[in-house]
Amino acid sequence: MNKSELVDAIAGRTLLPATEVAEVVDELIAVVSRAVTRGEKVVLSGFGTFLRQPRARRVARNIWADQKVTVPARNVPVFRPGKPFREAVARSRIRRT
């Protein structure tokens, strides 16, 4: 499901216009992104937690040039699913393609 499909699904369930739902989804993404960028934790009870996590500097290997490359320290966004979300996914049936 992509963003436009998400907007359509929410609009169908709430009977709100898709344009309003799209604005709300865009604002949700913007607010969560700004908060995590500032180092704040965003907790959506029952769904999960968005947070910023530091990643230490490390040495990697460029396999094409067979050289060691230093990867600088940085912050990365992390999503940790909440227990109800994890359990719902675990209970879902496995579909074979």
KAJO-V575992 format. One record per residue. N is the residue number from 1. SS is DSSP state (H for helix, E for strand, C for the rest). OMEGA is omega in radians with two decimals (NA if undefined). Layout:
N_SS_OMEGA + N_SS_OMEGA
This chain:
1_C_3.08 + 2_C_-3.05 + 3_H_-3.12 + 4_H_3.08 + 5_H_3.07 + 6_H_3.12 + 7_H_3.14 + 8_H_3.14 + 9_H_3.13 + 10_H_3.13 + 11_H_3.12 + 12_H_-3.12 + 13_H_-3.06 + 14_H_-3.08 + 15_C_3.03 + 16_C_3.08 + 17_C_-3.11 + 18_H_-3.14 + 19_H_3.10 + 20_H_3.12 + 21_H_3.13 + 22_H_3.10 + 23_H_3.14 + 24_H_3.12 + 25_H_3.11 + 26_H_3.13 + 27_H_3.08 + 28_H_3.14 + 29_H_-3.13 + 30_H_-3.12 + 31_H_3.13 + 32_H_-3.14 + 33_H_3.13 + 34_H_-3.11 + 35_H_-3.13 + 36_H_3.10 + 37_H_3.12 + 38_C_3.13 + 39_C_3.12 + 40_C_3.08 + 41_C_3.09 + 42_E_-3.08 + 43_E_3.03 + 44_E_-3.04 + 45_C_3.14 + 46_C_-3.14 + 47_C_3.14 + 48_E_-3.07 + 49_E_3.03 + 50_E_3.12 + 51_E_3.10 + 52_E_-3.12 + 53_E_3.12 + 54_E_3.04 + 55_E_-3.07 + 56_C_3.04 + 57_C_-3.13 + 58_E_3.09 + 59_E_3.13 + 60_E_-3.12 + 61_E_3.03 + 62_E_-3.04 + 63_C_-3.12 + 64_C_-3.13 + 65_C_-3.10 + 66_C_3.13 + 67_E_3.03 + 68_E_-3.11 + 69_E_3.09 + 70_E_3.10 + 71_E_-3.07 + 72_C_3.06 + 73_C_3.12 + 74_E_3.05 + 75_E_3.11 + 76_E_3.07 + 77_E_-3.12 + 78_E_3.01 + 79_E_3.08 + 80_E_-3.11 + 81_E_3.08 + 82_C_-3.08 + 83_H_3.13 + 84_H_3.12 + 85_H_3.11 + 86_H_-3.10 + 87_H_3.11 + 88_H_3.12 + 89_H_-3.13 + 90_H_-3.13 + 91_H_-3.07 + 92_C_-3.14 + 93_C_3.07 + 94_C_3.10 + 95_C_3.09 + 96_C_-3.11 + 97_C_NA
